[in-house]
Amino acid sequence: MPKLKQTANFSDIHKRQLFHWVGGNIDADLRARKLTASDVREKYLTYLKDDLQNGLPIKSPKVPEKLACDGVEIPLNLPMACFTEWSLSESRPHSSRYGRMALGFSKPWIIKHGGQPVTYFNHTQKGLFLKTMVALYDFVRRLKEPTPVPGLKATEIEAAIKRALYLLHFAKPFAAPLERRAPKPKLLRPPIRKPARAKRPAALRPATRYFGPVLEFLEEREWRIVRHNKPYFAKDPVGLFDSRLRFDLGSELFTLMLPDNELVKMVWSDKFLRNRLLKAPVPVSVLSFQDIGTF
């Protein structure tokens, strides 16, 4: 079969790099005035050194997402690493939530380690995808009950549950589900009669198109690597996280996005970081948010 020629027609549909964002907790402390700007830069520098020396952290989320439907609630708490397919020029809303330091990895490296795009689904209880996935997981989970299906081994049931839970970690709602608030108690007040007013004629409104609300999670175009049983998940030498993924600079890590130019200066002034970056076979691009939009 002849090989298909590669063309540039689709080169801008999907980005060649995926970015892992770091430092949300640092910026939260800055907003709470627990850290000075100088402290924030030092913490970002420490995080960067740790990632380059020990590998990308694979960790359980502090606040696990939950899939809930028909009375069944499934917390998604497996260790993972998340990435976005955003253009850096569009990344400010994302960085305000997840941190202002980003590591840009090649897409083949992420795929090689089990990464894939998140599947987004309708976040209402009527969504068929959510109902199906939750029902599937609940069915498999109930196989562990005291009266399991005849012929199934306990190890087979446990393996099926783990596979189903792993699959669920690649599902995410379009947007955050709306929180239901308890209705406020009605106050009994005597009716107040207001004098009748003449109705004004309704003003004609121009014809407009409404495309619906912004689906915030869908806009992130998220990818994930979820922890599974493969030898490339290395033990964390520091003991802070579940595991680490090693990567090579220049061939697997392409870009560093930093909060500001002062931190860029600190990176190039640090002997350890300078040696690691300059020894890469291909230069690693080191940028700051202050560079975005200037070229």
C-alpha positions in Angstrom: 0.0 0.0 0.0 1.5 3.4 -0.9 2.3 5.7 2.0 0.1 8.8 2.3 2.0 12.0 1.8 1.9 14.3 4.8 0.5 17.8 4.1 0.3 20.9 6.1 -3.5 21.1 5.7 -4.2 19.8 9.2 -1.1 21.1 11.0 -3.0 23.8 13.0 -5.9 21.6 14.1 -4.0 19.9 16.9 -0.9 21.3 18.7 2.4 19.5 18.5 3.1 20.1 22.2 1.0 19.4 25.3 1.6 21.5 28.4 1.7 20.3 32.0 0.9 23.2 34.4 2.5 23.6 37.8 2.2 26.0 40.7 -1.5 26.5 41.5 -0.8 26.2 45.2 2.1 28.7 45.0 -0.1 31.3 43.3 -2.9 30.6 45.8 -0.5 31.5 48.6 0.5 34.7 46.8 -3.1 35.8 46.4 -3.7 35.1 50.1 -0.5 37.2 50.8 1.2 34.3 52.5 4.2 34.7 50.1 6.0 37.6 48.6 6.8 37.8 44.9 10.4 36.8 45.7 9.2 33.8 47.7 7.0 32.7 44.8 9.9 32.8 42.3 12.1 30.7 44.7 9.3 28.1 45.0 8.8 27.9 41.3 12.6 27.5 40.9 12.6 24.6 43.4 9.7 22.9 41.6 11.5 23.2 38.3 14.7 21.7 39.6 12.8 18.8 41.2 11.0 18.0 38.0 14.1 18.1 35.8 16.1 16.0 38.3 13.5 13.4 39.4 10.9 13.4 36.7 7.3 14.4 36.2 5.2 13.8 39.3 2.3 11.3 39.0 0.1 12.1 41.9 -3.5 11.7 43.2 -5.6 14.9 42.9 -6.1 16.8 46.1 -9.8 17.1 45.3 -10.8 14.1 43.1 -13.3 14.6 40.4 -16.5 12.5 40.9 -18.8 10.8 38.4 -22.2 10.6 39.9 -25.5 9.3 38.4 -28.5 7.5 39.6 -27.3 7.4 43.2 -23.9 6.0 42.3 -20.8 8.2 43.0 -17.3 7.3 41.8 -14.3 9.3 43.0 -11.5 9.5 40.4 -8.6 9.4 42.7 -6.0 7.4 40.7 -2.6 9.1 40.4 -2.2 11.0 37.2 -0.6 13.8 35.3 -2.7 16.3 33.2 -1.8 18.3 30.1 -3.6 20.8 27.9 -3.5 21.3 24.2 -4.0 25.1 24.5 -2.0 27.6 22.6 0.2 29.5 24.9 -1.4 32.7 23.7 -4.7 31.4 25.1 -3.3 30.0 28.3 -3.9 32.9 30.8 -7.3 31.7 32.0 -5.9 28.2 32.5 -2.8 29.3 34.3 -4.8 31.3 36.8 -6.3 28.0 38.0 -3.4 25.5 37.7 -0.3 27.6 38.0 1.9 29.8 35.8 4.7 27.4 35.0 4.2 25.0 32.2 6.4 22.2 30.8 5.8 21.5 27.1 6.1 17.8 26.1 6.0 16.2 22.8 2.7 14.4 22.0 4.5 11.1 21.1 6.1 11.0 24.6 2.8 11.3 26.3 1.1 8.7 24.1 4.0 6.3 24.7 3.3 6.5 28.4 -0.4 5.7 28.1 -1.6 9.3 27.7 -4.6 10.1 25.6 -7.2 12.9 25.3 -10.0 13.2 27.8 -13.5 12.3 26.5 -15.9 15.1 27.4 -19.6 14.3 28.1 -22.8 16.0 28.9 -22.6 16.9 32.6 -26.4 16.7 33.3 -27.9 13.6 34.8 -29.7 12.9 31.5 -26.5 12.3 29.6 -26.4 8.8 28.1 -22.5 8.6 28.2 -22.5 9.3 32.0 -25.3 6.9 32.7 -23.6 4.1 30.7 -20.2 4.5 32.2 -21.4 4.7 35.8 -23.7 1.7 35.2 -20.9 -0.3 33.7 -18.5 0.4 36.6 -21.2 -0.3 39.2 -22.1 -3.6 37.5 -18.4 -4.7 37.5 -18.0 -3.5 41.1 -21.0 -5.6 42.3 -19.3 -8.7 41.1 -17.2 -8.5 44.2 -20.2 -9.0 46.5 -20.6 -12.1 48.6 -22.5 -13.9 45.9 -20.4 -13.3 42.7 -21.2 -14.7 39.3 -20.3 -18.5 39.2 -17.1 -19.3 37.4 -15.4 -15.9 37.9 -12.3 -15.9 40.0 -11.8 -13.1 42.6 -8.6 -12.0 40.8 -10.5 -11.7 37.5 -13.2 -9.6 39.1 -10.6 -7.3 40.8 -8.7 -6.8 37.5 -12.0 -5.9 35.7 -12.8 -3.3 38.4 -9.4 -1.7 38.0 -9.7 -1.6 34.2 -13.1 0.0 34.4 -11.9 2.6 37.0 -8.9 3.3 34.8 -11.1 4.0 31.8 -13.3 6.4 33.8 -10.3 8.6 34.5 -10.3 9.7 30.8 -13.9 11.0 31.1 -14.7 14.6 32.1 -17.9 16.8 31.9 -18.1 19.7 29.5 -18.3 22.1 32.5 -18.6 21.9 36.2 -22.0 20.6 37.3 -24.2 23.3 38.8 -24.5 23.1 42.6 -28.0 22.7 43.8 -28.8 25.2 46.5 -31.3 24.5 49.3 -34.5 26.5 48.7 -34.8 29.5 51.0 -37.8 29.5 53.4 -40.6 31.7 52.2 -41.5 34.6 54.4 -45.2 35.1 54.9 -45.9 38.8 54.3 -49.2 40.6 53.9 -49.9 41.3 50.2 -49.1 44.9 49.2 -51.4 46.4 46.6 -49.6 48.6 44.1 -51.3 51.0 41.8 -51.7 49.8 38.3 -49.2 51.2 35.8 -49.6 51.6 32.1 -47.7 49.0 30.2 -44.9 50.3 28.0 -44.6 48.8 24.5 -41.9 46.2 24.3 -38.8 47.4 22.5 -37.8 45.4 19.5 -34.6 43.5 20.1 -32.1 42.9 17.2 -31.8 39.3 16.0 -28.8 37.6 17.7 -27.4 34.1 17.8 -26.9 32.5 21.2 -24.3 29.7 21.0 -24.8 28.7 24.6 -22.6 29.1 27.7 -18.8 28.6 27.6 -18.0 25.0 28.4 -15.0 25.7 30.5 -13.5 22.2 30.8 -14.0 21.4 27.1 -12.0 24.6 26.3 -8.9 23.1 28.0 -8.6 20.2 25.5 -7.1 18.1 28.3 -5.0 14.9 28.0 -4.1 12.6 30.9 -1.6 10.0 31.8 -3.2 7.8 34.5 -1.1 5.5 36.6 -1.1 1.9 35.5 1.2 -1.1 35.9 4.1 -0.3 33.6 7.8 -0.3 34.5 8.3 3.3 33.2 6.5 4.6 36.3 9.6 5.0 38.6 9.5 5.3 42.3 9.7 8.8 43.6 13.2 9.2 45.1 11.9 12.1 47.3 8.9 10.1 48.5 6.4 13.0 47.8 4.4 11.5 45.0 3.1 8.1 43.9 5.6 7.8 41.1 7.6 9.7 38.5 8.1 9.7 34.7 11.6 10.4 33.4 12.0 12.6 30.3 14.8 13.9 28.1 15.3 17.6 27.5 15.2 18.7 23.9 13.7 15.5 22.5 10.8 15.0 24.9 10.6 18.3 26.8 10.6 21.2 24.3 9.4 24.3 26.2 9.5 25.9 29.6 6.9 28.6 30.3 7.7 30.7 33.4 5.7 33.3 35.2 7.9 36.3 34.4 11.2 37.4 33.0 12.8 37.7 36.4 12.4 34.0 36.9 13.8 33.3 33.4 16.9 35.3 34.5 17.1 33.2 37.7 16.8 29.9 35.7 19.8 30.9 33.5 21.8 32.1 36.5 21.3 28.7 38.3 24.3 26.4 37.5 22.3 23.2 37.8 19.5 24.3 35.5 21.8 26.1 33.0 23.9 22.9 32.6 20.8 20.7 32.1 19.3 23.0 29.6 22.4 23.7 27.6 23.4 20.0 27.4 20.1 19.1 25.6 20.7 17.9 22.0 18.1 20.5 20.9 17.7 23.8 22.7 14.8 24.0 25.1 12.7 27.2 24.6 12.5 29.2 27.9 9.8 31.8 27.8 7.7 33.8 30.2 4.2 35.1 30.2 5.6 38.6 29.5 6.9 37.3 26.2 3.4 36.2 25.0 2.0 38.5 22.3 5.4 40.2 21.7 6.3 38.2 18.6 
